[in-house]
């Protein structure tokens, strides 16, 4: 008498997993981390990871992504670690690793300048735009922007708590999806990417003019 082995869990075939994912999601596999893709698409991390591995797609690497992007690489080569990280929206550690991998040596500009030259455009926006947004826009530390604003006795934007994440006013949040991200960004004094990110977090579809 032949005894069949008991299988407690049957492996899901790759074709089954792929059929459950839209083509748009399949194209994004490996272009960002499985966790981030899961957060943006609401598909389980293990499903995305299994599908990516079955398709032979390598794990997303921020360093490789930066090195393959000409615009990002030009910034990394020309700017300081601090400024490059601020402009590209990544950590200083990621920038330092890319510089180390490419043997770029010391940065062209010092990462700890004794004096900071503030552009005239930045000065005009003090108190009209969030300190964090100005810091990201001009590649200057947020604390430096805040100190300059306070030195000039310019009050901060409403709801500007001084943190890295901007707290959007209630009237702006109510208009998400009812006006374009760029229009709301102009009213809020921040980048349109900030508006778009908050809108997506709240599950609101982008405004489309009729």
C-alpha positions in Angstrom: 0.0 0.0 0.0 1.4 3.4 -1.1 1.1 6.3 1.4 0.9 9.7 -0.1 2.7 12.5 1.6 0.5 15.2 3.1 1.2 18.7 1.9 0.2 21.2 4.4 0.7 24.2 2.0 0.7 24.1 -1.7 3.1 26.6 -3.4 1.3 29.2 -5.5 2.4 29.1 -9.1 4.1 32.2 -10.5 1.5 32.5 -13.3 -1.2 32.7 -10.6 0.5 35.5 -8.8 1.2 37.5 -12.0 -2.4 37.2 -13.1 -3.5 38.9 -9.9 -1.4 42.0 -10.6 -2.2 44.7 -13.2 0.3 45.3 -15.9 0.9 48.8 -14.5 2.0 47.3 -11.2 4.2 44.6 -12.9 6.1 47.3 -14.8 7.0 49.0 -11.5 8.5 45.9 -9.8 12.1 46.6 -9.0 11.8 50.4 -9.7 11.2 51.0 -6.0 11.2 48.9 -2.8 8.6 46.2 -2.4 7.4 47.9 0.8 7.0 51.3 -0.9 5.2 49.7 -3.9 2.9 47.9 -1.5 2.2 51.2 0.3 1.3 52.9 -3.0 -0.7 50.0 -4.6 -2.2 48.3 -1.5 -0.9 44.9 -2.7 0.7 42.6 0.0 4.5 42.9 0.2 4.9 39.1 0.1 2.9 38.9 -3.2 5.0 41.6 -4.8 8.2 40.1 -3.6 7.3 36.6 -4.8 6.2 37.9 -8.2 9.4 40.0 -8.6 11.6 37.0 -7.7 9.7 34.7 -10.1 10.2 37.2 -12.9 13.9 37.4 -12.1 13.7 41.1 -11.3 16.4 42.3 -8.9 15.6 44.1 -5.6 15.4 47.9 -5.9 18.6 49.6 -5.0 18.5 53.4 -4.3 22.3 53.6 -5.0 21.9 52.0 -8.4 18.9 54.2 -9.2 20.9 57.4 -8.3 23.9 56.3 -10.3 21.8 55.5 -13.4 20.1 58.9 -13.3 22.1 61.5 -15.1 20.4 64.5 -13.5 20.9 63.0 -10.0 24.5 62.1 -10.7 25.3 65.6 -11.9 23.9 67.0 -8.6 25.9 64.5 -6.5 29.1 65.4 -8.3 28.6 69.2 -8.2 27.0 69.7 -4.8 27.9 69.0 -1.2 26.5 65.9 0.5 24.1 68.0 2.5 22.8 70.0 -0.6 22.6 66.9 -2.8 20.6 65.0 -0.2 18.2 68.0 0.2 17.7 68.4 -3.6 17.1 64.7 -4.3 15.1 64.0 -1.2 17.3 61.2 0.0 19.4 60.6 3.1 23.0 61.9 3.3 24.1 58.3 3.9 22.8 57.4 0.4 24.7 60.3 -1.2 27.9 59.4 0.7 27.6 55.8 -0.4 27.2 56.7 -4.1 30.3 59.1 -3.8 32.2 56.3 -2.2 31.2 53.7 -4.8 32.2 56.1 -7.7 35.4 57.2 -5.9 34.4 60.9 -6.3 36.6 62.0 -3.4 35.9 65.2 -1.4 32.9 67.2 -2.2 33.4 70.4 -4.3 31.7 72.4 -1.6 32.1 72.1 2.1 29.3 70.4 4.0 29.7 72.7 7.0 30.1 76.2 5.6 30.8 78.9 8.1 28.7 81.5 6.3 25.7 81.0 4.0 24.8 83.3 1.2 21.0 83.6 0.9 19.6 84.2 -2.6 17.4 87.3 -2.9 14.5 85.1 -4.0 14.8 83.1 -0.8 14.8 86.2 1.3 11.6 87.5 -0.4 9.9 84.2 0.5 10.7 84.1 4.2 7.5 84.0 6.1 5.5 83.4 2.9 6.7 79.9 2.4 7.4 77.1 5.0 11.0 77.0 6.3 11.2 73.3 5.4 10.1 73.9 1.8 12.7 76.7 1.4 15.4 74.5 2.8 14.6 71.7 0.4 14.2 74.1 -2.5 17.6 75.9 -2.0 19.6 73.0 -0.5 20.0 74.8 2.9 19.5 73.4 6.3 16.0 74.1 7.7 17.5 75.4 11.0 19.6 77.9 8.9 16.6 79.2 7.1 14.6 79.5 10.3 17.5 81.4 12.0 17.7 83.8 9.1 14.0 84.4 9.2 14.1 85.0 13.0 17.1 87.3 12.6 15.0 89.5 10.3 12.1 89.4 12.7 9.8 87.8 10.1 7.0 85.7 11.6 6.7 82.0 10.4 3.9 80.8 8.2 0.7 79.7 10.0 0.9 76.0 11.1 4.6 75.9 10.6 5.8 73.9 13.6 9.4 73.8 12.5 9.4 70.1 11.7 10.4 68.4 8.5 6.8 67.5 7.6 4.6 70.4 6.7 1.2 70.7 8.4 -1.2 71.9 5.7 -3.9 74.3 6.8 -7.5 72.9 7.0 -8.7 75.1 4.2 -6.1 73.6 1.9 -6.9 70.0 2.9 -10.6 70.6 2.1 -9.7 71.7 -1.4 -7.6 68.6 -2.2 -8.9 67.1 -5.5 -11.1 70.1 -6.1 -8.3 72.3 -7.4 -5.0 71.3 -9.1 -2.0 70.5 -6.9 -0.1 73.4 -8.3 -2.8 75.9 -7.5 -3.1 74.6 -3.9 0.7 74.6 -3.6 0.9 78.2 -4.6 -1.7 79.1 -1.9 0.0 77.0 0.7 3.5 78.2 -0.1 4.9 74.8 -0.7 5.9 72.4 -3.6 3.1 70.8 -5.6 4.8 67.4 -4.8 3.9 68.1 -1.1 0.3 68.6 -2.0 0.2 65.5 -4.2 1.7 63.3 -1.6 -0.8 64.4 1.1 -3.7 64.0 -1.4 -2.6 60.4 -2.2 -2.2 59.6 1.5 -5.8 60.7 2.0 -7.0 58.6 -1.0 -8.2 61.6 -3.0 -8.1 61.5 -6.8 -6.3 64.3 -8.5 -8.3 67.2 -9.9 -9.2 66.9 -13.6 -10.7 70.0 -15.3 -13.9 69.3 -17.2 
